[in-house]
Amino acid sequence: MMETNYIIIGLVLTAVIVLIIWLIRRNQKDRKDFERTVNQSELNLKKHKEDDI
């Protein structure tokens, strides 16, 4: 039978946890950038509509 290598299991679990945390933070940053872009484009649309009046 094979012995369980707890060091390798620990390293893999640590790497998975770090990856998940990095992905969550990246997603939050991307969401903020997306919201900023959408808000900016809405402001530009309102400005153009006011210019037409």
LOZA-666993 format. One record per residue (C-alpha): residue number from 1; residue in three letters; x, y, z. Coordinates in steps of 0.02 Angstrom, whole numbers. Example, Ala and Ser with C-alpha at 12.3 -4.5 7.8 and 13.67 -1.06 7.14 Angstrom:
<pts>
nr|rest|c1|c2|c3
1|ALA|615|-225|390;
2|SER|684|-53|357;
</pts>
This chain:
<pts>
nr|rest|c1|c2|c3
1|MET|0|0|0;
2|MET|51|179|-30;
3|GLU|80|293|116;
4|THR|-11|458|119;
5|ASN|111|600|90;
6|TYR|39|740|196;
7|ILE|170|866|141;
8|ILE|116|854|-41;
9|ILE|-68|860|7;
10|GLY|-34|1015|114;
11|LEU|60|1101|-27;
12|VAL|-78|1064|-153;
13|LEU|-214|1125|-34;
14|THR|-115|1284|2;
15|ALA|-92|1316|-185;
16|VAL|-279|1290|-216;
17|ILE|-326|1410|-75;
18|VAL|-205|1542|-140;
19|LEU|-274|1522|-316;
20|ILE|-453|1542|-255;
21|ILE|-410|1699|-156;
22|TRP|-318|1773|-306;
23|LEU|-464|1736|-422;
24|ILE|-589|1817|-302;
25|ARG|-484|1975|-287;
26|ARG|-457|1982|-475;
27|ASN|-644|1963|-504;
28|GLN|-683|2107|-385;
29|LYS|-556|2219|-472;
30|ASP|-624|2174|-644;
31|ARG|-802|2208|-584;
32|LYS|-753|2381|-521;
33|ASP|-667|2421|-687;
34|PHE|-819|2360|-783;
35|GLU|-939|2465|-678;
36|ARG|-828|2617|-701;
37|THR|-826|2590|-889;
38|VAL|-1015|2568|-899;
39|ASN|-1047|2722|-792;
40|GLN|-928|2825|-898;
41|SER|-1014|2770|-1059;
42|GLU|-1184|2814|-984;
43|LEU|-1120|2987|-940;
44|ASN|-1058|3010|-1118;
45|LEU|-1228|2957|-1187;
46|LYS|-1319|3083|-1076;
47|LYS|-1198|3219|-1129;
48|HIS|-1229|3182|-1314;
49|LYS|-1417|3183|-1290;
50|GLU|-1409|3353|-1203;
51|ASP|-1305|3422|-1346;
52|ASP|-1441|3372|-1471;
53|ILE|-1573|3475|-1380;
</pts>
